[in-house]
């Protein structure tokens, strides 16, 4: 009973498949003859492929024998071998397609497309190597090198794909126009992203700063740790990471403290009017010369100059230089130098003033009995109660 059921199902499936294939073929088909033809073509194709593999092996052996074992280990030999493999593979594909009665137009299109693809590959290798050597010669940053290589690869693949498709009758103009419309739509949908991307490319080309530089961007101080195509990463002195969109970076004022090497710090110091600026300078200079993080090289000597005459003090300015490596600890250096200056001025009894008010009273004779005990020296007629040296807070 089970055997009869199985035989009935098998015969029904075979009948359905035969009817379907006959309908696709447009009439009755001798499946035995067709199978024999297919097997014979496959056998001939295998023979051709074997001949191609044998010729390839002989050719590679001869080339290796000519160039020698040392040169055969070079990268160019591997690329040459890859190109030869590609040509033999293309030839094998054309042979197989010809055995299965592919049209001459299709075979010609495949041959032209395959050779053009190989030409684009060789051009990509040659021009890519020239680009890398040029970028190494000019010592471009790794981020710029990666950007140029990626753009070159994308453009090469795009042109290669369009050229190959044109060999099979595709309308290249329509494809490019369609890609342009899609690009416009994507541009409107991702306007902010594209704006940051273009700004990132601009920053990589103009290079207002590099990775490791200390900069101020949009009022934010930090060390540049990464320059991506969409954002720029800063690390502050508090070890806080900040990501700023490149569009904002490109349109804002950028201050780069590391671009020219050493950086000068200006530290304000005030002394009283009764003190001598020269004496204060003589006290401050040994502090600066003894500090280990203050540069002493030619043109970078520490200096103390009179900046302004303030309301209640003579304002000095201490000018010191530090290395780019010390920009990360710049606030600590300034605080340390200022503390040592304060201690040195205190030890020298040089007054550091604070804001105060001096009051002068002229021709106030009625107050003479009150102030006479404090100032026993008689006052001159018409001079008031105070002398030029008498100052009262």
Secondary structure, DSSP 8 states (H G I E B T S, - for coil): -HHHHHHHHHHHHHHHHHHHHHHHHTS---HHHHHHHHHHHHHHHHHHHHHHHHHHHHHHHHHHHHHHHHHTTSHHHHHHHHHHHHHHHHHHHHHHHHHTT--HHHHHHHHHHHHHHHHHHHHHHHHHHHHHHHHHHTT--HHHHHHHHHHHHHHHHHHHHHHHHHTTT--HHHHHHHHHHHHHHHHHHTHHHHHHHHHHHHHHHH-SS-TT-EEEETTEEEEEEEE-SSEEEEE-TTS-EEEEEHHHHHHS-EEESSTTSSEEEEEEEEE-TTS-HHHHHHHHHHHHHH-TTS--STT---EEEEEEE-SSSEEEEEEEEE-GGGGGGHHHHHHHHHHHHHHHHHHTT---------B---S-GGGHHHHTTT--S---TTS-S--TT--B-
